[in-house]
Amino acid sequence: MKTKQIQLKYRPKKISSDCFKLVESKIPALKKNQVLVENLYMSVDPYMRLSMEDGADLDAWKLNSALDGPSIGIVVDSKNKKFKEGDIVESMSGWQEHFISEGDGFIPYISLNTAIKKRIVPNGLNAKDYLGLFGISSQCGYFAVNNATKVNKGETFVVSSGAGNVGMMASQVAKIKGMRVVSSTGSNHKAEWLKDNLGIDFVFNYKEQSYEEALKKGCPDGIDLVLECASANHMSACMPLMNVGKTILLTGLIDIYDNGGKVKDFQNLEFLLYSYLTLKSHVFMDYLDYYDNFIKDVTSWYLSDKLIYKEEIVEGIENAPSALVSLFEGKSHGKVLVSI
Ligand SMILES: NC(=O)c1ccc[n+]([C@@H]2O[C@H](COP(=O)([O-])OP(=O)(O)OC[C@H]3O[C@@H](n4cnc5c(N)ncnc54)[C@H](OP(=O)(O)O)[C@@H]3O)[C@@H](O)[C@H]2O)c1
C-alpha cells in the first residue's frame, strides 16, 4: 500500500508553499509491537515556522524527511496488545497520511518519537477536537487566564492576535471570569466578528491604528493582564498602561517567526521596575496538571453554547503547506486544521 507525506525541500527566508514537497512511498510490513495509524487530521501552528530553521530551539525539521506536528488518526492495523483497529489516537506524527508507531508514551509537542495516545471522544464532539477545541493553542489560552495568575472581575485583559485560536480561547475565558477584554487583529472583518460573536469589549485593527493610540483608548482603567501572542511592539505599547503589580504573559511573537526570529526593538522596559510588573513566559506544557479540568470546562462551556470555537478545515495533505503559510498572511481566522 502506498502513502504520501510532506517534506521540507529547503530552509526559506520567507515561508511559501514552494519550500515543501509531496513524497509518495510504500508502507512497510508491521513488526511485533508496531501499530499502523492512518491520520485523519493534522494541525498547522505558528511555531512550525521556527522548526523550519536550522538549529531552532525546538526540534528543527530535517530536510527531505518526515516532519512532525500534532495529528489525530485511527489505528488501521496493530501488532501491539495495547491498541486495536479503530482506536482513535493523538500523536506528533502529522504531515503524512500514515505512520508506524512503536506504541504509547506520547507527550504533546515533544516530537522525539512516534508515540501515540489513545483518546476517547466525548459525546457531541469529534476526534478532530483534540487538535482544535482541545489542542495546544486552546490549552495555552485557557491556562493563561485560568491558571497562570490570579484575575479579578472587572479587570482589563489585553490579548494580541485576538482572532487566532489562543486569542479567542483566552478572551472567552476572561469574559466568563467577568473581565473587560481588549484585543487586536489585522482585519476589520475579524474585528467585527470578535465584537459581534464573542462580545469583546474593545477591538482594533493594528494595521489601521497604532498600538499606543488604540490601547490608550481601549484601556481607560489601565491593564491588569496581557497575553502577548504577536509582537514586541504590542507589548511595548502595553507597558506604560499596566496597573501596579500586574502581569504580562509572553506566549508567542508571530511577528518575528517569518522575519529573522529576533526581537529588534523593545520599548518601555523601565515600567517593569516603576510599576512592579511581572513578565513571565507562558507555555501550555507547564500546566498539564490542569489538563483534565481544562477538558471538563471547555467541553461543558462549548456544549452549553457558552464558548464559541471557530476553525477552518483545509482539504488534502497536498494543501498542508498553504494552510501553514496562511497563518503568516493573516488569511486564517480561528484554528486551521488539515483534513487528511
Ligand atoms: N507557548 C505556548 O504554549 C503556545 C501555544 C500555542 C500557540 N502559541 C503562540 O501563540 C500565538 C498565537 O497562536 P495561534 O495558534 O492562536 O495562532 P493564530 O493567532 O491563529 O496565528 C495566525 C494569526 O496570527 C496573526 N499574524 C500573522 N502575522 C502577524 C504579524 N506579523 N503580526 C501580528 N499578527 C500576525 C494573523 O492574525 P491577524 O490577521 O489578526 O493579524 C494570523 O491569522 C503564536 O505566537 C503562537 O506561537 C504559544
The ligand as an SDF file (V2000), in Angstrom:
LIG
                    3D

 48 52  0  0  0  0  0  0  0  0999 V2000
    3.6700   29.0000   24.2960 N   0  0  0  0  0  0  0  0  0  0  0  0
    2.6370   28.2040   24.0590 C   0  0  0  0  0  0  0  0  0  0  0  0
    2.2920   27.3060   24.8200 O   0  0  0  0  0  0  0  0  0  0  0  0
    1.8740   28.4420   22.7940 C   0  0  0  0  0  0  0  0  0  0  0  0
    0.9300   27.5050   22.3280 C   0  0  0  0  0  0  0  0  0  0  0  0
    0.2250   27.8010   21.1620 C   0  0  0  0  0  0  0  0  0  0  0  0
    0.4650   28.9930   20.4850 C   0  0  0  0  0  0  0  0  0  0  0  0
    1.4020   29.8650   20.9780 N   0  0  0  0  0  0  0  0  0  0  0  0
    1.6950   31.1450   20.3000 C   0  0  0  0  0  0  0  0  0  0  0  0
    0.5370   31.9590   20.3880 O   0  0  0  0  0  0  0  0  0  0  0  0
    0.4160   32.7630   19.2060 C   0  0  0  0  0  0  0  0  0  0  0  0
   -0.9590   32.5180   18.5710 C   0  0  0  0  0  0  0  0  0  0  0  0
   -1.0530   31.1450   18.1820 O   0  0  0  0  0  0  0  0  0  0  0  0
   -2.3530   30.5750   17.4660 P   0  0  0  0  0  0  0  0  0  0  0  0
   -2.1630   29.1120   17.3540 O   0  0  0  0  0  0  0  0  0  0  0  0
   -3.5800   31.0910   18.0990 O   0  0  0  0  0  0  0  0  0  0  0  0
   -2.2250   31.1580   16.0030 O   0  0  0  0  0  0  0  0  0  0  0  0
   -3.0010   32.3580   15.3100 P   0  0  0  0  0  0  0  0  0  0  0  0
   -3.1540   33.5020   16.2350 O   0  0  0  0  0  0  0  0  0  0  0  0
   -4.2370   31.8490   14.6810 O   0  0  0  0  0  0  0  0  0  0  0  0
   -1.9350   32.7270   14.1950 O   0  0  0  0  0  0  0  0  0  0  0  0
   -2.2660   33.2170   12.9510 C   0  0  0  0  0  0  0  0  0  0  0  0
   -2.6610   34.6740   13.0450 C   0  0  0  0  0  0  0  0  0  0  0  0
   -1.5630   35.4720   13.5140 O   0  0  0  0  0  0  0  0  0  0  0  0
   -1.7140   36.7970   13.0610 C   0  0  0  0  0  0  0  0  0  0  0  0
   -0.4540   37.3100   12.4960 N   0  0  0  0  0  0  0  0  0  0  0  0
    0.2380   36.8140   11.4450 C   0  0  0  0  0  0  0  0  0  0  0  0
    1.3320   37.5580   11.2110 N   0  0  0  0  0  0  0  0  0  0  0  0
    1.3160   38.5620   12.1460 C   0  0  0  0  0  0  0  0  0  0  0  0
    2.1660   39.6690   12.4060 C   0  0  0  0  0  0  0  0  0  0  0  0
    3.2570   39.8840   11.6580 N   0  0  0  0  0  0  0  0  0  0  0  0
    1.8620   40.5000   13.4450 N   0  0  0  0  0  0  0  0  0  0  0  0
    0.7510   40.2710   14.1870 C   0  0  0  0  0  0  0  0  0  0  0  0
   -0.0930   39.2390   13.9770 N   0  0  0  0  0  0  0  0  0  0  0  0
    0.1830   38.4010   12.9600 C   0  0  0  0  0  0  0  0  0  0  0  0
   -2.7850   36.7540   11.9630 C   0  0  0  0  0  0  0  0  0  0  0  0
   -3.9740   37.2710   12.5150 O   0  0  0  0  0  0  0  0  0  0  0  0
   -4.3960   38.8010   12.2490 P   0  0  0  0  0  0  0  0  0  0  0  0
   -4.8880   38.8460   10.8230 O   0  0  0  0  0  0  0  0  0  0  0  0
   -5.4300   39.0590   13.2510 O   0  0  0  0  0  0  0  0  0  0  0  0
   -3.1360   39.6040   12.4300 O   0  0  0  0  0  0  0  0  0  0  0  0
   -2.9700   35.2600   11.7000 C   0  0  0  0  0  0  0  0  0  0  0  0
   -4.2730   34.9280   11.2760 O   0  0  0  0  0  0  0  0  0  0  0  0
    1.5980   32.3960   18.3190 C   0  0  0  0  0  0  0  0  0  0  0  0
    2.6160   33.3250   18.5270 O   0  0  0  0  0  0  0  0  0  0  0  0
    1.9960   31.0200   18.8180 C   0  0  0  0  0  0  0  0  0  0  0  0
    3.3590   30.7320   18.5870 O   0  0  0  0  0  0  0  0  0  0  0  0
    2.0860   29.6230   22.1120 C   0  0  0  0  0  0  0  0  0  0  0  0
  1  2  1  0
  2  3  2  0
  2  4  1  0
  4  5  1  0
  4 48  2  0
  5  6  2  0
  6  7  1  0
  7  8  2  0
  8  9  1  0
  8 48  1  0
  9 10  1  0
  9 46  1  0
 10 11  1  0
 11 12  1  0
 11 44  1  0
 12 13  1  0
 13 14  1  0
 14 15  2  0
 14 16  1  0
 14 17  1  0
 17 18  1  0
 18 19  2  0
 18 20  1  0
 18 21  1  0
 21 22  1  0
 22 23  1  0
 23 24  1  0
 23 42  1  0
 24 25  1  0
 25 26  1  0
 25 36  1  0
 26 27  1  0
 26 35  1  0
 27 28  2  0
 28 29  1  0
 29 30  1  0
 29 35  2  0
 30 31  1  0
 30 32  2  0
 32 33  1  0
 33 34  2  0
 34 35  1  0
 36 37  1  0
 36 42  1  0
 37 38  1  0
 38 39  2  0
 38 40  1  0
 38 41  1  0
 42 43  1  0
 44 45  1  0
 44 46  1  0
 46 47  1  0
M  CHG  2   8   1  16  -1
M  END
$$$$
